[in-house]
Amino acid sequence: MKRFHVHLHVDDLAKSIAFYSKLFASAPSRVEVDYAKWMLDDPRVNFAISTVGEAKGIDHLGFQAENSDELIELKRRASAADRTVFDEGATTCCYAKSEKHWVTDPQGIAWEHYQTFEDNQSFGQRRDLVSQQVQGWCEKAADRVGLTKSKNACC
């Protein structure tokens, strides 16, 4: 069963952890100096916050697949939606090693589809490069559908 994923950029991690811990009636399952994550079962969601990024608010939405068959199906659906799919492949991001791809909706909001294989000790060595690649791809996708380009066109 897939898990809905939400990632927010926040200014103050400690205050945000306190707020969301009370809101979800649950402590985060992972906390780092710049990141926290709740793996909730009711509702089934992977909710992450971090101070990594340029703008506050929603960074991206997504689905976390539990196995490769689910990830393949998510990619098939993204491709069938007549949107360009950015295949990131194997990557390290958000303290995890994953396989992932991205697609934007017609408004330019980025959707991440991924399968996590194991935890990692760093946020991700390629984070800056990947962010630039995804942002460049997002801006092109936004331009294609006539959206105003900005640093945060979709991510």
C-alpha positions as CSV (number, residue, x, y, z in Angstrom):
1,M,0.0,0.0,0.0
2,K,1.4,3.4,-1.0
3,R,1.8,6.2,1.5
4,F,1.0,9.8,0.7
5,H,4.0,12.1,1.1
6,V,4.1,15.8,2.0
7,H,7.4,17.8,2.5
8,L,7.3,21.4,3.9
9,H,10.1,23.9,4.2
10,V,10.1,25.6,7.7
11,D,12.0,28.4,9.3
12,D,12.2,27.1,12.8
13,L,12.6,23.3,13.0
14,A,12.1,23.0,16.8
15,K,8.9,25.1,16.9
16,S,7.6,23.1,13.9
17,I,8.4,19.8,15.5
18,A,6.6,20.8,18.7
19,F,3.6,22.0,16.7
20,Y,3.3,18.9,14.4
21,S,4.0,16.5,17.3
22,K,0.9,17.9,19.1
23,L,-1.1,18.1,15.9
24,F,-0.4,14.5,15.1
25,A,-0.3,13.3,18.7
26,S,2.9,11.6,17.8
27,A,6.7,12.3,18.0
28,P,8.6,12.3,14.8
29,S,10.1,8.9,13.7
30,R,13.3,10.6,12.6
31,V,14.9,13.9,13.7
32,E,18.0,15.5,12.3
33,V,19.5,19.0,12.8
34,D,17.7,20.2,9.6
35,Y,14.9,17.6,9.2
36,A,12.1,15.7,10.8
37,K,9.7,13.0,9.6
38,W,6.5,11.4,10.8
39,M,5.4,8.1,9.4
40,L,1.7,8.2,10.3
41,D,-0.7,5.3,9.9
42,D,-3.9,7.3,10.4
43,P,-4.0,8.9,7.9
44,R,-1.3,6.9,6.1
45,V,1.2,9.7,5.3
46,N,4.9,10.4,5.3
47,F,5.0,14.0,6.5
48,A,8.5,15.6,6.4
49,I,9.7,19.1,7.3
50,S,13.2,20.6,6.7
51,T,15.1,23.8,6.8
52,V,16.8,22.8,3.5
53,G,15.4,25.0,0.7
54,E,14.7,28.5,-0.2
55,A,11.1,29.2,0.4
56,K,8.7,28.3,3.3
57,G,5.7,26.2,2.6
58,I,4.9,23.2,0.5
59,D,8.1,21.9,-1.2
60,H,6.4,19.0,-3.0
61,L,3.8,16.2,-2.7
62,G,4.2,12.6,-3.5
63,F,3.6,8.9,-3.1
64,Q,6.0,6.5,-1.3
65,A,5.8,3.1,-2.9
66,E,6.4,0.0,-0.7
67,N,7.8,-2.1,-3.6
68,S,9.1,-1.8,-7.1
69,D,5.8,-2.9,-8.7
70,E,4.0,0.0,-7.0
71,L,6.8,2.4,-8.2
72,I,6.5,1.1,-11.8
73,E,2.7,1.6,-11.6
74,L,3.2,5.1,-10.4
75,K,5.6,5.9,-13.2
76,R,3.1,4.4,-15.7
77,R,0.3,6.6,-14.4
78,A,2.5,9.7,-14.4
79,S,3.5,9.0,-18.1
80,A,-0.1,8.3,-19.0
81,A,-1.1,11.8,-17.6
82,D,0.6,13.4,-20.7
83,R,3.2,15.1,-18.5
84,T,7.0,14.9,-18.8
85,V,8.5,12.6,-16.2
86,F,11.9,13.4,-14.7
87,D,13.5,10.1,-13.9
88,E,16.0,10.7,-11.1
89,G,16.8,7.0,-10.6
90,A,18.8,5.9,-7.6
91,T,19.5,8.8,-5.2
92,T,20.2,9.8,-1.6
93,C,17.8,12.4,-0.3
94,C,16.2,13.2,3.0
95,Y,18.4,10.8,5.0
96,A,17.4,7.9,2.8
97,K,18.5,5.9,-0.3
98,S,15.7,5.7,-2.8
99,E,14.7,5.2,-6.4
100,K,12.5,8.0,-7.7
101,H,11.0,10.0,-10.5
102,W,9.1,13.4,-10.6
103,V,6.1,14.8,-12.5
104,T,4.4,18.2,-12.3
105,D,0.7,18.8,-12.3
106,P,-0.9,21.3,-14.7
107,Q,-0.3,24.1,-12.1
108,G,3.4,23.2,-11.8
109,I,3.3,21.5,-8.4
110,A,6.0,18.8,-8.2
111,W,5.0,15.2,-7.4
112,E,7.7,12.8,-6.2
113,H,7.2,9.1,-6.6
114,Y,9.8,6.9,-4.8
115,Q,10.7,3.7,-3.1
116,T,13.0,4.0,-0.1
117,F,15.5,1.2,0.4
118,E,17.4,2.2,3.5
119,D,18.3,5.1,5.9
120,N,21.3,7.3,5.2
121,Q,23.4,9.3,7.6
122,S,23.3,12.6,5.6
123,F,20.5,14.6,4.0
124,G,22.0,13.7,0.6
125,Q,25.3,14.5,-1.1
126,R,23.6,15.3,-4.4
127,R,20.8,17.5,-2.9
128,D,22.0,20.8,-4.4
129,L,22.7,19.2,-7.8
130,V,19.4,17.3,-7.8
131,S,17.5,20.4,-6.6
132,Q,19.0,22.4,-9.5
133,Q,18.1,19.6,-12.0
134,V,14.6,19.2,-10.7
135,Q,14.1,23.0,-10.5
136,G,15.3,23.4,-14.1
137,W,13.0,20.7,-15.2
138,C,10.1,22.2,-13.2
139,E,10.7,25.6,-14.8
140,K,10.6,24.1,-18.3
141,A,7.5,22.2,-17.4
142,A,5.9,25.4,-16.0
143,D,6.9,27.3,-19.1
144,R,5.3,24.6,-21.3
145,V,1.9,25.1,-19.7
146,G,2.2,28.9,-19.6
147,L,2.9,29.4,-15.9
148,T,5.0,32.3,-14.6
149,K,8.5,31.1,-14.0
150,S,10.1,31.7,-10.6
151,K,12.7,30.1,-8.4
152,N,9.8,28.0,-6.9
153,A,7.8,27.4,-10.1
154,C,6.8,24.0,-8.8
155,C,9.1,22.7,-6.2
